[in-house]
Amino acid sequence: MPRTVLLVALAALLAGCPDAPRPAPWREVPEAAAGAQRERALAARDALAGRLMARLSQAIADGGPAAAVSVCQVEAPAIARQVAAEQGVAVGRTSFRLRNQLNAPPAWAAPLVEGRVAEPTYVTGPGGALGALLPLRTQALCVTCHGPPERLSDDVRQALAATYPDDAATGFAEGDLRGWVWVEVPGP
């Protein structure tokens, strides 16, 4: 009986505690309303995608398709950090089928990723921050490592198995929605 009284008292005490403050929710805004923040997000996306594609092309030319795997694993995060610092934003890549679990979407983008939004989507968050989720379509170069598993070269399959044992990012065809670049632009 004393245990029951203790549990009831504890429940009453916890019920009287105020809820912890919750961050303001992110909410979708029309593309046209994003303005200067939108332009910063697009500039960050373009810088990240351009540098990464150039580096992947060079790696493939120098070391073959399997060399691209280490570029995405090692160099892509460094490129993202560099772009983020230069642009004054946070930026990364994500997908609904991840190769690298470190590329999971930020919390605000997770529902959009789950819904597989196919168009650029903008949300506002705490302090007037802007979140941008910008689709990436599979290009011809991408299918080298992200195409149907049976069409990947043996060296690419081996590199993926060694580097990403839980890889879920194959089976794409040119033109498919492969994932997104996400960008967080601080508020004005």
C-alpha positions as CSV (number, residue, x, y, z in Angstrom):
1,M,0.0,0.0,0.0
2,P,2.7,2.6,0.8
3,R,4.2,1.9,-2.7
4,T,0.9,2.8,-4.3
5,V,0.6,6.0,-2.3
6,L,4.2,6.9,-3.4
7,L,3.4,6.3,-7.0
8,V,0.2,8.3,-6.9
9,A,2.1,11.2,-5.2
10,L,4.8,11.1,-7.8
11,A,2.3,11.1,-10.6
12,A,0.5,14.1,-9.0
13,L,3.8,15.9,-8.6
14,L,4.8,15.3,-12.2
15,A,1.4,16.3,-13.5
16,G,1.8,19.7,-11.8
17,C,5.2,20.4,-13.5
18,P,5.1,22.7,-16.4
19,D,6.1,21.2,-19.7
20,A,9.6,21.9,-20.9
21,P,9.7,24.7,-23.4
22,R,9.4,23.4,-27.0
23,P,11.1,25.0,-29.9
24,A,8.9,26.8,-32.4
25,P,7.8,24.4,-35.1
26,W,9.1,24.8,-38.6
27,R,6.3,25.7,-41.1
28,E,6.2,25.7,-44.8
29,V,6.4,29.0,-46.7
30,P,5.8,29.7,-50.4
31,E,8.9,29.6,-52.5
32,A,8.4,33.3,-53.5
33,A,8.3,34.4,-49.9
34,A,11.7,33.2,-49.1
35,G,13.6,36.1,-50.7
36,A,17.2,36.7,-49.8
37,Q,17.4,33.7,-47.6
38,R,16.2,31.6,-50.5
39,E,19.0,33.0,-52.7
40,R,21.6,32.1,-50.0
41,A,20.2,28.6,-49.8
42,L,20.4,28.1,-53.5
43,A,23.9,29.5,-53.6
44,A,25.0,27.0,-51.0
45,R,23.3,24.2,-52.8
46,D,25.0,25.1,-56.1
47,A,28.4,25.5,-54.4
48,L,28.1,22.1,-52.7
49,A,26.8,20.2,-55.8
50,G,29.2,21.9,-58.1
51,R,32.3,21.2,-56.0
52,L,31.2,17.6,-55.2
53,M,30.4,16.7,-58.9
54,A,33.7,18.2,-60.0
55,R,35.6,16.2,-57.4
56,L,33.7,13.0,-58.2
57,S,34.4,13.4,-61.9
58,Q,38.1,13.9,-61.2
59,A,38.3,10.9,-58.8
60,I,36.7,8.7,-61.5
61,A,39.0,10.0,-64.2
62,D,42.1,9.4,-61.9
63,G,41.2,6.2,-60.1
64,G,38.1,4.7,-61.7
65,P,34.6,4.5,-60.4
66,A,35.5,2.9,-57.0
67,A,37.5,6.0,-56.2
68,A,34.3,8.0,-56.1
69,V,33.2,6.0,-53.0
70,S,35.9,7.5,-50.8
71,V,35.2,11.0,-52.2
72,C,31.6,10.8,-50.9
73,Q,32.7,9.2,-47.6
74,V,35.7,11.5,-46.8
75,E,35.7,14.5,-48.9
76,A,31.9,15.4,-49.3
77,P,31.5,16.2,-45.6
78,A,34.6,18.4,-45.7
79,I,33.2,20.2,-48.8
80,A,29.9,20.7,-47.0
81,R,31.7,22.2,-44.0
82,Q,33.7,24.5,-46.3
83,V,30.6,25.7,-48.2
84,A,28.7,26.2,-44.9
85,A,31.5,28.4,-43.5
86,E,31.8,30.4,-46.7
87,Q,28.0,30.9,-47.1
88,G,27.2,31.3,-43.4
89,V,24.7,28.5,-43.4
90,A,24.4,24.8,-42.4
91,V,24.3,22.5,-45.4
92,G,24.2,18.8,-46.1
93,R,22.9,15.9,-48.2
94,T,20.2,13.5,-47.3
95,S,18.0,10.8,-48.9
96,F,15.1,8.5,-48.2
97,R,17.5,5.6,-48.9
98,L,20.7,6.4,-47.0
99,R,24.2,5.1,-47.8
100,N,25.8,6.9,-44.9
101,Q,23.7,7.2,-41.7
102,L,25.5,10.5,-40.9
103,N,23.4,12.0,-43.7
104,A,20.1,11.6,-41.9
105,P,17.9,14.7,-42.4
106,P,17.7,17.4,-39.8
107,A,14.5,17.1,-37.7
108,W,12.6,19.8,-39.7
109,A,13.4,18.1,-43.0
110,A,12.5,14.5,-41.9
111,P,8.8,14.7,-42.6
112,L,9.5,16.2,-46.0
113,V,12.0,13.5,-46.8
114,E,9.5,10.9,-45.7
115,G,7.0,12.4,-48.0
116,R,9.5,12.5,-50.8
117,V,8.8,16.1,-51.8
118,A,9.9,16.5,-55.4
119,E,10.0,20.3,-55.6
120,P,12.1,22.8,-53.7
121,T,10.5,23.2,-50.3
122,Y,11.1,26.1,-47.9
123,V,10.2,26.2,-44.2
124,T,10.6,28.9,-41.5
125,G,11.7,28.1,-38.1
126,P,12.9,29.6,-34.8
127,G,14.3,33.1,-35.1
128,G,13.2,33.5,-38.7
129,A,15.6,30.8,-39.9
130,L,14.9,29.3,-43.3
131,G,15.2,25.6,-44.1
132,A,15.4,24.7,-47.7
133,L,15.0,21.1,-49.0
134,L,16.2,21.0,-52.6
135,P,15.8,17.9,-54.7
136,L,18.7,16.0,-56.3
137,R,17.9,14.0,-59.4
138,T,20.1,11.1,-60.4
139,Q,22.5,12.1,-63.2
140,A,24.4,9.8,-65.5
141,L,27.5,10.0,-63.3
142,C,25.5,9.1,-60.2
143,V,24.4,5.7,-61.5
144,T,28.0,4.6,-61.5
145,C,27.6,4.0,-57.7
146,H,23.8,4.5,-57.2
147,G,22.4,2.5,-60.1
148,P,20.9,-1.0,-60.0
149,P,23.2,-3.3,-58.0
150,E,23.5,-5.8,-60.8
151,R,24.8,-3.1,-63.1
152,L,27.5,-1.8,-60.7
153,S,31.1,-2.8,-61.5
154,D,32.7,-5.3,-59.3
155,D,35.1,-2.8,-57.9
156,V,32.3,-0.4,-57.0
157,R,30.3,-3.2,-55.3
158,Q,33.4,-4.2,-53.3
159,A,34.1,-0.6,-52.3
160,L,30.5,0.0,-51.2
161,A,30.4,-3.3,-49.2
162,A,33.6,-2.4,-47.4
163,T,32.7,1.2,-46.8
164,Y,29.0,1.1,-46.3
165,P,27.9,-2.4,-45.2
166,D,24.3,-1.1,-44.6
167,D,24.0,0.7,-47.9
168,A,20.5,1.4,-49.1
169,A,21.4,3.9,-51.8
170,T,21.4,1.8,-55.0
171,G,18.7,0.9,-57.5
172,F,18.3,4.4,-58.9
173,A,18.0,5.3,-62.6
174,E,19.0,8.5,-64.3
175,G,16.3,11.1,-63.6
176,D,15.1,9.5,-60.4
177,L,14.7,11.6,-57.2
178,R,17.9,10.5,-55.4
179,G,17.7,12.8,-52.4
180,W,18.1,16.4,-51.4
181,V,20.5,19.1,-50.4
182,W,19.2,20.7,-47.2
183,V,20.2,24.2,-46.2
184,E,19.5,26.1,-43.0
185,V,19.9,29.9,-43.4
186,P,19.9,31.9,-40.2
187,G,17.2,34.5,-39.7
188,P,17.6,38.1,-40.6
